[in-house]
Amino acid sequence: MGAMELASYRLKEVAYSWFELWEESREEGSPPTRWSEFADAFIDHFLHTETKEARAAEFESLRQDSLSVWEYHMRFARLSKYAIYMLPTMEARVCRFIQGFSPVVINEAATSALNSEMNYGKMVVFAQAIENRKMKNIIEREGSSKARSAGNFSDSVGGGGGRSSFMGGSLGPSQSFAQSSVSEPPSGPS
């Protein structure tokens, strides 16, 4: 048995023992425990105060930066439980989520947040759609920009009235690719 397996096995015993004590400490006849209540009690018992404070600080400074919306959402969801005091309402949760967005997403997301029916889950989906659309536009612009610059580069190498002296006056591979990708419609069913 490896060290990780042994530690995991011992922690299972400790966690289960704690769970039994926690269950016994609850008042008889109390309603079933919600997952969030159990998770909060578990975290309070097993995490040091310094760790919880460090994670709360990490949540407060969390920004999307180079993360995708989904990666940002996963970190936001994981760390938000350590700073629940910052998120007393759904509106506060949505506003805090938007504050960390990158410039690619923030303007449209902030405008959409004014919609009274916008909750956190809807905002995650909406922001992903914005990000996907904008990234697709960026990729398309870069692709056509690269194609144009590749054609211009081949033309400027030869300098001979629009025909390249490179490769014997014929079109170079990058120019023929650029021209075909810009001028020919995609093949396949419409």
C-alpha positions, 0 to 999 in steps of 0.5 A: 500500500503506497503512502497516498493510499495509506493516508487516504485510508486513514483519513476515511476513518477519521472523516467517518468518525467525525461524521458519526459524532456530528450526526449524534450531536444534532438534535433529535427530530431535526430535518435532514441535513442539506449538503451545504450544511454538511460541507460547511461543518466539514470544512470548519472542522478539517481546515485550519483558520489560516487556510480558510482565510487564504482561500477567502483572500484568493476568492476576493482577488480572483480574476478570469485573466487568461482562463476560459469562462468555464475555468473561471467559473470552476475556481469561482464556485470552489473558492466562493464557499470561503467568502460566503459573506461577500455573496448574501444574495444571488444578485451579489453573486452574479455581480461579483462573478462579472467583476472578475471577467476579462475584457472580452466578456465583461461589457455584454455580461454587465449589460445582461446582468441588469435583466432581473431574471439573470441568475448565476447559472444563466450568467455562466452559460451566457458568458460562455456563449459570448466568449465562444462567439468572440473567440471565433471572430478573433480566429476568423480575423486572424486567419484572413489577416494571415492569409492576406499577409502571406499573399502580400509577402509573396508579392513583395519578395519578387517585386516584379509587377505582381508576379513573384520571381521566387520559385521561377515566377510561379505562385509560391505555396503560401500565396496559392494557399492564401488566394485559394482560402480567400477566393474559393468558397468552401466545398461540401454541402451548403 
